Amino acid sequence: MSARIAFDDGLLAEDCLTAVPGVRLRRLTPADAAALAAGLNDLEVSKNLVAVPHPYGPEDAAVFLKGPAASPHMLCAGLWVDDSFAGCVAIDATAGFPELGYWLVRAHWGRGIVSAATRAIVDLAFGATRIEKIVSGHFVDNAASAAVLRKLGFKPAGVVETRSRARAEPVRLVAMNLDRETWEADRPTIETSRLVMRPPLMTDAEEIAALANDGGLPLTTAATPRVRRPEEARAFVLEALRRGFPREASFCMRLKEGGALVGGVGWREAGADEVELGYWLGADHRGVGLATEAARAALEAAFETTGAATVKACCRLINSASRGVLERCGFQWAGAGHMRAQTSGGPAPVDRFRLEREVFFSLKAWGAAAIRTGQAPGPSARRPVALG
Ligand SMILES: CC(C)(COP(=O)(O)OP(=O)(O)OC[C@H]1O[C@@H](n2cnc3c(N)ncnc32)[C@H](O)[C@@H]1OP(=O)(O)O)[C@@H](O)C(=O)NCCC(=O)NCCS
């Protein structure tokens, strides 16, 4: 691996959502200098960081924003809580292995915010690049930071002596590492009898485009992504990486046997207590029940991880195969309408469907899927269910 990874400027072109509602990552701009300085000019924050002096003023923040934060070797995001600036998370690859750092203004501590924000940036970095390992560390007296790193899967790699600029004294630091293999094993995964489904990585983009462009019409639902061209597939993967599982989720469907990519399934928020399901299959894989198998498992995962009371879905009027999938999952017809289907370019007549949680679980005689989310249900889960 090259020592100096360069992060694509587009990774933070749009806000990156996290599992905690209202908490998002956003590209920093010079206009954030005053807020950054106000947050970092707190010894309770800076004494836990290596390079931040105390006191810390707007001019320090301006230098940071023009220099390190603007480097292509640094993936640096501001942390916003309900549209107020609240801290930073960054992966710095300017020297050696990419290094994760983070801080949060004191008023927000203890609400799971940094756990969600660091997971989002780690997922973005591993998902969008070929990084093999992310390193980090915490001072020996920083138990909260130790807990954040442990929950992400970081493992201790030794204790080193360093200096804290704010404390102006040497401090012992516990070095922590997270390798790609450990991260991959912890990603959300849904398994059914024939399929294994995981969120897409940038390395899947070309395969996704090739499958979606295999000659047949995609099995369109309104939530089906436009992924026929490689650049569309890359944009779709980036979008998926920025969406903040479990509130929104996208999975590549692969056959357990042989590993071939056969389609995609996912959900997105659609109002209070409701998510919308979408799915598609490559033309060669239709007609053997894979969409129903994937949709049932995704519904179970969506109900369990989001706590939604209902799932909605819609299918084009002409798409009787998709209607069959929804009906076999227990969806009830909820009216007709028009929708701008992503893949059709214009408004298309659709049938709308809805499925209530109670109906789904009472019909679920078809057997449970094995779902691993790699994280405890976030605060967004309105009815948390512990998943193994
Ligand atoms: C460390 C810091 C980033 C944590 O942010 P946060 O949003 O409060 O963290 P979270 O709420 O996501 O998680 C904190 C975890 O630490 C645990 N924790 C907090 N204080 C603790 C303590 N004194 N002892 C043990 N665990 C503690 C919490 O219980 C939680 O773990 P849990 O979810 O398993 O219960 C924040 O305190 C901060 O900015 N500190 C100053 C800067 C800093 O330390 N940066 C990291 C440098 S390595």
The ligand as a MOL file (V3000), in Angstrom:
LIG
                    3D

  0  0  0     0  0            999 V3000
M  V30 BEGIN CTAB
M  V30 COUNTS 48 50 0 0 0
M  V30 BEGIN ATOM
M  V30 1 C -13.6650 11.3510 23.5060 0
M  V30 2 C -14.8600 12.0460 22.8820 0
M  V30 3 C -14.5190 12.2780 21.4310 0
M  V30 4 C -16.0790 11.1380 23.0320 0
M  V30 5 O -17.1910 11.7260 22.3650 0
M  V30 6 P -18.6840 11.2720 22.7520 0
M  V30 7 O -19.5950 11.6760 21.6450 0
M  V30 8 O -18.9860 11.7180 24.1230 0
M  V30 9 O -18.5030 9.6950 22.7300 0
M  V30 10 P -19.6810 8.6220 22.6920 0
M  V30 11 O -20.8130 9.1050 23.5070 0
M  V30 12 O -19.9240 8.2430 21.2770 0
M  V30 13 O -18.9880 7.3570 23.3610 0
M  V30 14 C -18.2850 7.5160 24.5540 0
M  V30 15 C -18.1180 6.1680 25.2000 0
M  V30 16 O -17.1980 6.3300 26.2830 0
M  V30 17 C -17.7890 5.8820 27.4800 0
M  V30 18 N -17.2590 6.7340 28.5370 0
M  V30 19 C -17.4300 8.0440 28.6980 0
M  V30 20 N -16.7710 8.4580 29.7890 0
M  V30 21 C -16.1630 7.3670 30.3040 0
M  V30 22 C -15.3470 7.1380 31.4410 0
M  V30 23 N -14.9750 8.1270 32.2330 0
M  V30 24 N -14.9170 5.8760 31.6690 0
M  V30 25 C -15.2460 4.8580 30.8480 0
M  V30 26 N -16.0280 5.0180 29.7560 0
M  V30 27 C -16.4780 6.2630 29.5020 0
M  V30 28 C -19.2620 6.0740 27.2570 0
M  V30 29 O -20.0080 5.2780 28.1300 0
M  V30 30 C -19.3960 5.6400 25.7890 0
M  V30 31 O -19.3330 4.2500 25.6460 0
M  V30 32 P -20.6790 3.3630 25.4740 0
M  V30 33 O -21.3900 3.8950 24.2810 0
M  V30 34 O -20.1480 1.9780 25.2710 0
M  V30 35 O -21.4540 3.5530 26.7360 0
M  V30 36 C -15.1500 13.4130 23.5470 0
M  V30 37 O -15.2510 13.2070 24.9270 0
M  V30 38 C -14.0970 14.4510 23.2780 0
M  V30 39 O -14.1600 15.1960 22.3200 0
M  V30 40 N -13.0720 14.5080 24.1530 0
M  V30 41 C -11.9790 15.4690 23.9870 0
M  V30 42 C -11.1340 15.2010 22.7420 0
M  V30 43 C -10.7270 13.7610 22.6390 0
M  V30 44 O -10.5670 13.0820 23.6270 0
M  V30 45 N -10.5390 13.2980 21.4060 0
M  V30 46 C -10.0870 11.9640 21.1620 0
M  V30 47 C -8.6020 11.9670 21.2270 0
M  V30 48 S -7.9510 10.3420 21.1270 0
M  V30 END ATOM
M  V30 BEGIN BOND
M  V30 1 1 1 2
M  V30 2 1 2 3
M  V30 3 1 2 4
M  V30 4 1 2 36
M  V30 5 1 4 5
M  V30 6 1 5 6
M  V30 7 2 6 7
M  V30 8 1 6 8
M  V30 9 1 6 9
M  V30 10 1 9 10
M  V30 11 2 10 11
M  V30 12 1 10 12
M  V30 13 1 10 13
M  V30 14 1 13 14
M  V30 15 1 14 15
M  V30 16 1 15 16
M  V30 17 1 15 30
M  V30 18 1 16 17
M  V30 19 1 17 18
M  V30 20 1 17 28
M  V30 21 1 18 19
M  V30 22 1 18 27
M  V30 23 2 19 20
M  V30 24 1 20 21
M  V30 25 1 21 22
M  V30 26 2 21 27
M  V30 27 1 22 23
M  V30 28 2 22 24
M  V30 29 1 24 25
M  V30 30 2 25 26
M  V30 31 1 26 27
M  V30 32 1 28 29
M  V30 33 1 28 30
M  V30 34 1 30 31
M  V30 35 1 31 32
M  V30 36 2 32 33
M  V30 37 1 32 34
M  V30 38 1 32 35
M  V30 39 1 36 37
M  V30 40 1 36 38
M  V30 41 2 38 39
M  V30 42 1 38 40
M  V30 43 1 40 41
M  V30 44 1 41 42
M  V30 45 1 42 43
M  V30 46 2 43 44
M  V30 47 1 43 45
M  V30 48 1 45 46
M  V30 49 1 46 47
M  V30 50 1 47 48
M  V30 END BOND
M  V30 END CTAB
M  END
